[in-house]
Amino acid sequence: HLVLLLPVAVLSYQKLQDMQGGLVVCMLLLVLYVFGLSQLLRTPEKAGRLTLSSVVIGCAAAVVTYLLSVQWGYGPFVGSAVVGIAAARFLSLEHSIIAYAAAFVGMSSVVTVPEVWMIALAGVIIGVIYDFTSDCFKGIGGKLGTLAASSVLVVLFFF
């Protein structure tokens, strides 16, 4: 549930930027988000859940999608489809889900995310966030897109 706070924090910052306190509202929501993630880390079922493979797959899938889309000119849909199909064919179900979520990160516009390293960082973040939230929102549509948007927003907020 905490993943939803991140887009709200960025939106609040954007809407309240001209007003006094906009940054304060945004930072408060980000603190709540980080606090919530720290609470997830303390739960026994989540301890040790984060794996290096999730981070590597998230980073690689986001970067490959971005390169296919922007650098090589295939566009975001083809780039995402190629990564999604390759992940489904060659990775386990859990890892292919992470790759597909990261492919959404790689679909970001070059205008919004101009550097490949920013996509790579967002891919790392989605790998981490997916591991923390794998038991949340089961059966509800939009989870992977929300995670992808949250990952990109974190990178855009700080860079």
Helices and strands as residue ranges (DSSP letters): G 2-4, H 5-16, H 22-42, H 52-66, I 67-71, H 76-90, H 93-106, H 116-133, H 143-158
